[in-house]
């Protein structure tokens, strides 16, 4: 029987969580590959007219036409590796979706983070489907509704453990923001690799 997602109760959004898509041996093998063989880079973004270094390492892989741009940076994908293709195929099978690219993020410890944002770039279409896979240290994934983000509306937190898969679909990116906040080194001292699989529908160069 195929594993089933647990769907979070969110207005205006569809977010499902699968705690174990990859078994322990797969987690260990893929984590070692990702740490040692991916072409990790620090990235500089243009935010509010300033050049800011992203607080984590990133890499972009995918089909040759899956060019993706955000915050003034154009991502030309590296070709799929055999290992990334295997991960993608397993994710596609359980999600029932097709993806042509993956953005990888390396959080070296709790000091690395991702600020509040939505994955709503034009290249992803109106209601993009994004599957997020994690290997390594557990990290909190937070969601907040755009309409109520300045009020007392509670923030939704889902801890993403190694081998898990988080699926965002429907109108989620239109109405919700998400983040991976900082954590003290006492709480998170080990690295985490996150892979967000996407379908780039339009390349704007």
C-alpha positions, 0 to 999 in steps of 0.5 A: 500500500502506498504511503498516505499524506497527513493533510494539515488543516489550513484555510485556503491551502493544501499542505500534506506531510508524509513522515517517512518516504525514505527508509533509514538506509536510503536516508543515509545513502542519499544524505552522504551523496547530497553532502559530498557530490552536489555542486553547492554554492553561496548565492547573492540576492537583490533585496530592496536594492541591496545585495544580500548573501543567502544564509544557506548553500543552494544548488539547482538541477533539472531539465535543460529548459527549466530556467527559474528566476527569483530575487534577481537571480537566474537559475540555469539548471545543472543536469540530473544525476542518477541519485537525484533522478531516483529521488525525483521518481519516488517523489513523483510516484507518491505525489502523483505529479511530474516535476522537471526541476529541483532547488536544493538547500543546505542548512549547515546548522541551526544558524542557517535559515530561510525567511518568510516567502511564497513560491509564487514566481510566474514560471511556476504557474498560478497554483504550483505543486511543490514537494519538499524532501528532507535529509539530515537534521530535523527543522521546523517548517512554519506557515502563516496566512498572508491576510492575517500575518500581522494579527494574532492568527497562529503560525502553523508549525510542522517539524520536517524529519529526515526522510520526510516529504511535505507537499504544497498544492492548490492555492497554498502559494497564493494565500500562505507564506512559509519559512525555516527559522533560525535555531540555536546551535544547542538545538540544531548542530547538524546539517540538513539538506532540503530538496524542493521539486517543482514544475517550471512552466515558463522560462523567462530570461 
